[in-house]
Amino acid sequence: MMIQPVQPGFVGVVTDIDICQPLTAKQVAEIEAGMDSFAVLSFPAQPLTDEQQVTFSTTFGELEIPLAAPMMEPDNRRCQEPRLGRILN
């Protein structure tokens, strides 16, 4: 796994890792070190399912369900998993 700075101290791009698969303790430690060094980590070309995204994310802590998620009609949700949300511009 490699973390290349795009903007030192702010954005790092993480490559040579498949986050669709369960992580090893070493990979978790390296990602956590990257989170300590960068405000943003980007993991390009990772075709995660919602389930894989939840598995990856919960490795680093408990996920919260946004207050609005239970109030939305299921057909209007971008993600069916209520702990996930899509942010688009």
Biotite code that builds the C-alpha atoms (Angstrom):
import biotite.structure as struc

atoms = struc.array([
    struc.Atom([0.000, 0.000, 0.000], chain_id="A", res_id=1, res_name="MET", atom_name="CA", element="C"),
    struc.Atom([1.197, 3.508, -0.844], chain_id="A", res_id=2, res_name="MET", atom_name="CA", element="C"),
    struc.Atom([-0.081, 6.939, 0.158], chain_id="A", res_id=3, res_name="ILE", atom_name="CA", element="C"),
    struc.Atom([1.035, 9.661, -2.248], chain_id="A", res_id=4, res_name="GLN", atom_name="CA", element="C"),
    struc.Atom([0.487, 13.274, -1.213], chain_id="A", res_id=5, res_name="PRO", atom_name="CA", element="C"),
    struc.Atom([-1.532, 15.311, -3.688], chain_id="A", res_id=6, res_name="VAL", atom_name="CA", element="C"),
    struc.Atom([-1.375, 18.345, -1.468], chain_id="A", res_id=7, res_name="GLN", atom_name="CA", element="C"),
    struc.Atom([1.035, 17.809, 1.456], chain_id="A", res_id=8, res_name="PRO", atom_name="CA", element="C"),
    struc.Atom([-0.739, 17.628, 4.784], chain_id="A", res_id=9, res_name="GLY", atom_name="CA", element="C"),
    struc.Atom([-4.150, 17.814, 3.169], chain_id="A", res_id=10, res_name="PHE", atom_name="CA", element="C"),
    struc.Atom([-4.874, 15.125, 0.530], chain_id="A", res_id=11, res_name="VAL", atom_name="CA", element="C"),
    struc.Atom([-3.291, 11.712, 0.097], chain_id="A", res_id=12, res_name="GLY", atom_name="CA", element="C"),
    struc.Atom([-4.117, 9.141, -2.598], chain_id="A", res_id=13, res_name="VAL", atom_name="CA", element="C"),
    struc.Atom([-4.020, 5.537, -1.387], chain_id="A", res_id=14, res_name="VAL", atom_name="CA", element="C"),
    struc.Atom([-3.030, 2.952, -4.011], chain_id="A", res_id=15, res_name="THR", atom_name="CA", element="C"),
    struc.Atom([-1.936, -0.677, -4.171], chain_id="A", res_id=16, res_name="ASP", atom_name="CA", element="C"),
    struc.Atom([-4.722, -1.835, -1.842], chain_id="A", res_id=17, res_name="ILE", atom_name="CA", element="C"),
    struc.Atom([-8.073, -3.515, -2.477], chain_id="A", res_id=18, res_name="ASP", atom_name="CA", element="C"),
    struc.Atom([-10.465, -2.142, 0.136], chain_id="A", res_id=19, res_name="ILE", atom_name="CA", element="C"),
    struc.Atom([-13.227, -4.386, -1.250], chain_id="A", res_id=20, res_name="CYS", atom_name="CA", element="C"),
    struc.Atom([-11.513, -7.183, 0.686], chain_id="A", res_id=21, res_name="GLN", atom_name="CA", element="C"),
    struc.Atom([-11.121, -7.438, 4.477], chain_id="A", res_id=22, res_name="PRO", atom_name="CA", element="C"),
    struc.Atom([-8.098, -5.469, 5.691], chain_id="A", res_id=23, res_name="LEU", atom_name="CA", element="C"),
    struc.Atom([-5.149, -6.852, 7.608], chain_id="A", res_id=24, res_name="THR", atom_name="CA", element="C"),
    struc.Atom([-4.082, -5.289, 10.904], chain_id="A", res_id=25, res_name="ALA", atom_name="CA", element="C"),
    struc.Atom([-1.063, -3.816, 9.108], chain_id="A", res_id=26, res_name="LYS", atom_name="CA", element="C"),
    struc.Atom([-3.247, -2.184, 6.440], chain_id="A", res_id=27, res_name="GLN", atom_name="CA", element="C"),
    struc.Atom([-5.551, -0.738, 9.099], chain_id="A", res_id=28, res_name="VAL", atom_name="CA", element="C"),
    struc.Atom([-2.554, 0.718, 10.952], chain_id="A", res_id=29, res_name="ALA", atom_name="CA", element="C"),
    struc.Atom([-1.169, 2.233, 7.722], chain_id="A", res_id=30, res_name="GLU", atom_name="CA", element="C"),
    struc.Atom([-4.522, 3.806, 6.817], chain_id="A", res_id=31, res_name="ILE", atom_name="CA", element="C"),
    struc.Atom([-4.904, 5.188, 10.352], chain_id="A", res_id=32, res_name="GLU", atom_name="CA", element="C"),
    struc.Atom([-1.403, 6.684, 10.072], chain_id="A", res_id=33, res_name="ALA", atom_name="CA", element="C"),
    struc.Atom([-2.490, 8.219, 6.771], chain_id="A", res_id=34, res_name="GLY", atom_name="CA", element="C"),
    struc.Atom([-5.562, 9.696, 8.469], chain_id="A", res_id=35, res_name="MET", atom_name="CA", element="C"),
    struc.Atom([-3.233, 11.248, 11.026], chain_id="A", res_id=36, res_name="ASP", atom_name="CA", element="C"),
    struc.Atom([-1.129, 12.798, 8.247], chain_id="A", res_id=37, res_name="SER", atom_name="CA", element="C"),
    struc.Atom([-3.839, 13.943, 5.834], chain_id="A", res_id=38, res_name="PHE", atom_name="CA", element="C"),
    struc.Atom([-7.229, 15.610, 6.213], chain_id="A", res_id=39, res_name="ALA", atom_name="CA", element="C"),
    struc.Atom([-8.508, 13.622, 3.211], chain_id="A", res_id=40, res_name="VAL", atom_name="CA", element="C"),
    struc.Atom([-7.588, 10.178, 1.895], chain_id="A", res_id=41, res_name="LEU", atom_name="CA", element="C"),
    struc.Atom([-8.721, 9.176, -1.584], chain_id="A", res_id=42, res_name="SER", atom_name="CA", element="C"),
    struc.Atom([-9.022, 5.510, -2.597], chain_id="A", res_id=43, res_name="PHE", atom_name="CA", element="C"),
    struc.Atom([-9.451, 5.639, -6.407], chain_id="A", res_id=44, res_name="PRO", atom_name="CA", element="C"),
    struc.Atom([-10.947, 2.845, -8.514], chain_id="A", res_id=45, res_name="ALA", atom_name="CA", element="C"),
    struc.Atom([-12.549, 0.932, -5.637], chain_id="A", res_id=46, res_name="GLN", atom_name="CA", element="C"),
    struc.Atom([-15.875, -0.502, -6.873], chain_id="A", res_id=47, res_name="PRO", atom_name="CA", element="C"),
    struc.Atom([-17.352, -1.026, -3.396], chain_id="A", res_id=48, res_name="LEU", atom_name="CA", element="C"),
    struc.Atom([-20.834, -2.342, -2.810], chain_id="A", res_id=49, res_name="THR", atom_name="CA", element="C"),
    struc.Atom([-22.763, -0.677, 0.013], chain_id="A", res_id=50, res_name="ASP", atom_name="CA", element="C"),
    struc.Atom([-22.042, -3.719, 2.200], chain_id="A", res_id=51, res_name="GLU", atom_name="CA", element="C"),
    struc.Atom([-18.300, -3.526, 1.470], chain_id="A", res_id=52, res_name="GLN", atom_name="CA", element="C"),
    struc.Atom([-18.332, 0.221, 2.212], chain_id="A", res_id=53, res_name="GLN", atom_name="CA", element="C"),
    struc.Atom([-19.937, -0.432, 5.612], chain_id="A", res_id=54, res_name="VAL", atom_name="CA", element="C"),
    struc.Atom([-17.427, -3.203, 6.361], chain_id="A", res_id=55, res_name="THR", atom_name="CA", element="C"),
    struc.Atom([-14.497, -0.951, 5.427], chain_id="A", res_id=56, res_name="PHE", atom_name="CA", element="C"),
    struc.Atom([-15.825, 2.077, 7.310], chain_id="A", res_id=57, res_name="SER", atom_name="CA", element="C"),
    struc.Atom([-16.722, 0.241, 10.522], chain_id="A", res_id=58, res_name="THR", atom_name="CA", element="C"),
    struc.Atom([-13.110, -0.918, 10.711], chain_id="A", res_id=59, res_name="THR", atom_name="CA", element="C"),
    struc.Atom([-12.348, 2.629, 11.845], chain_id="A", res_id=60, res_name="PHE", atom_name="CA", element="C"),
    struc.Atom([-15.331, 3.230, 14.127], chain_id="A", res_id=61, res_name="GLY", atom_name="CA", element="C"),
    struc.Atom([-19.062, 2.991, 14.579], chain_id="A", res_id=62, res_name="GLU", atom_name="CA", element="C"),
    struc.Atom([-21.210, 4.562, 11.856], chain_id="A", res_id=63, res_name="LEU", atom_name="CA", element="C"),
    struc.Atom([-24.064, 6.890, 12.686], chain_id="A", res_id=64, res_name="GLU", atom_name="CA", element="C"),
    struc.Atom([-27.448, 6.959, 11.015], chain_id="A", res_id=65, res_name="ILE", atom_name="CA", element="C"),
    struc.Atom([-28.266, 10.523, 9.944], chain_id="A", res_id=66, res_name="PRO", atom_name="CA", element="C"),
    struc.Atom([-31.486, 11.898, 11.436], chain_id="A", res_id=67, res_name="LEU", atom_name="CA", element="C"),
    struc.Atom([-33.083, 12.337, 8.015], chain_id="A", res_id=68, res_name="ALA", atom_name="CA", element="C"),
    struc.Atom([-32.454, 8.749, 6.846], chain_id="A", res_id=69, res_name="ALA", atom_name="CA", element="C"),
    struc.Atom([-35.382, 7.060, 8.663], chain_id="A", res_id=70, res_name="PRO", atom_name="CA", element="C"),
    struc.Atom([-37.769, 9.792, 7.426], chain_id="A", res_id=71, res_name="MET", atom_name="CA", element="C"),
    struc.Atom([-36.957, 9.301, 3.745], chain_id="A", res_id=72, res_name="MET", atom_name="CA", element="C"),
    struc.Atom([-39.023, 7.035, 1.556], chain_id="A", res_id=73, res_name="GLU", atom_name="CA", element="C"),
    struc.Atom([-36.877, 4.031, 0.530], chain_id="A", res_id=74, res_name="PRO", atom_name="CA", element="C"),
    struc.Atom([-37.367, 4.835, -3.174], chain_id="A", res_id=75, res_name="ASP", atom_name="CA", element="C"),
    struc.Atom([-35.967, 8.357, -2.630], chain_id="A", res_id=76, res_name="ASN", atom_name="CA", element="C"),
    struc.Atom([-32.743, 7.228, -0.924], chain_id="A", res_id=77, res_name="ARG", atom_name="CA", element="C"),
    struc.Atom([-29.530, 7.268, -2.921], chain_id="A", res_id=78, res_name="ARG", atom_name="CA", element="C"),
    struc.Atom([-28.341, 4.355, -0.742], chain_id="A", res_id=79, res_name="CYS", atom_name="CA", element="C"),
    struc.Atom([-30.542, 1.674, 0.750], chain_id="A", res_id=80, res_name="GLN", atom_name="CA", element="C"),
    struc.Atom([-28.102, 1.293, 3.656], chain_id="A", res_id=81, res_name="GLU", atom_name="CA", element="C"),
    struc.Atom([-29.181, 4.062, 6.078], chain_id="A", res_id=82, res_name="PRO", atom_name="CA", element="C"),
    struc.Atom([-25.644, 4.493, 7.458], chain_id="A", res_id=83, res_name="ARG", atom_name="CA", element="C"),
    struc.Atom([-24.403, 5.562, 4.022], chain_id="A", res_id=84, res_name="LEU", atom_name="CA", element="C"),
    struc.Atom([-25.056, 8.763, 2.157], chain_id="A", res_id=85, res_name="GLY", atom_name="CA", element="C"),
    struc.Atom([-23.873, 10.092, -1.157], chain_id="A", res_id=86, res_name="ARG", atom_name="CA", element="C"),
    struc.Atom([-22.442, 13.582, -1.362], chain_id="A", res_id=87, res_name="ILE", atom_name="CA", element="C"),
    struc.Atom([-22.547, 15.059, -4.833], chain_id="A", res_id=88, res_name="LEU", atom_name="CA", element="C"),
    struc.Atom([-22.026, 18.472, -6.328], chain_id="A", res_id=89, res_name="ASN", atom_name="CA", element="C"),
])
